[in-house]
Amino acid sequence: MEYVSAFIVGGLICVAGQILMDTTKLTPARILVIFVTVGAVLGAFGIYDKLVDIGGAGATIPLPSFGNSLAKAAIQAVQEDGLLGAFTGGIKGAAGGITAAIFFGYLMACLFNPKTKE
């Protein structure tokens, strides 16, 4: 049942992105920003954690989860360090994921022959 709920939650997030691409003139970059912002806002209010409880990996892998992790880390850092934590918390909280993305992207570029679009 966990697989089904992950599929449904992740699928609904992807459907929302597809609807935005098909019905608006928003660029993919703007949709990316919207998803990260929505994840941060939902995370700040504790709503995204409930979605993760329901959807598991279906909610933790898509892009709003990145915004959620930024918000949670910033809130925790503000509680520990005060106002300075608002600026440093998100960076500390997302450093592992960003580092992994850069590392694996570089690894794939070394293993395969990347080409630019023409």
C-alpha positions, 0 to 999 in steps of 0.5 A, spaced: 500 500 500 505 504 501 507 504 493 500 506 491 500 512 496 507 514 493 505 513 486 498 517 487 502 523 491 508 523 486 503 523 480 499 528 483 505 533 484 507 531 477 500 532 474 500 539 477 506 541 473 504 538 467 497 542 468 501 548 469 505 547 463 499 546 458 495 551 460 499 557 462 505 560 458 509 559 464 516 557 463 519 550 466 524 555 470 518 559 473 514 552 475 520 550 478 520 556 482 513 555 484 514 548 486 520 550 491 516 556 494 510 552 495 514 546 498 517 551 503 510 555 505 507 548 506 513 546 510 513 552 514 506 551 516 507 543 517 503 541 512 508 538 507 510 533 513 503 530 513 503 529 505 510 526 506 507 521 512 501 519 507 505 519 500 512 517 503 517 517 497 512 520 492 512 526 496 520 526 498 523 526 491 519 531 487 521 538 487 517 541 493 521 537 498 527 541 496 523 547 499 520 543 505 527 542 507 530 549 506 524 551 510 525 546 516 532 547 516 531 555 516 526 555 522 531 550 526 537 555 525 533 561 527 531 557 533 538 555 535 542 561 532 537 567 532 536 572 526 543 569 522 540 562 522 535 565 517 540 566 512 545 560 514 539 555 515 537 553 508 544 552 506 546 548 511 540 543 511 540 543 503 548 542 502 548 534 502 542 534 497 546 539 493 552 536 493 550 529 491 546 532 485 553 536 483 557 529 484 552 524 481 551 529 475 559 530 474 560 522 474 554 521 469 558 527 465 564 523 465 561 516 464 557 518 458 558 523 452 553 529 454 551 533 448 548 540 448 541 541 444 542 544 437 
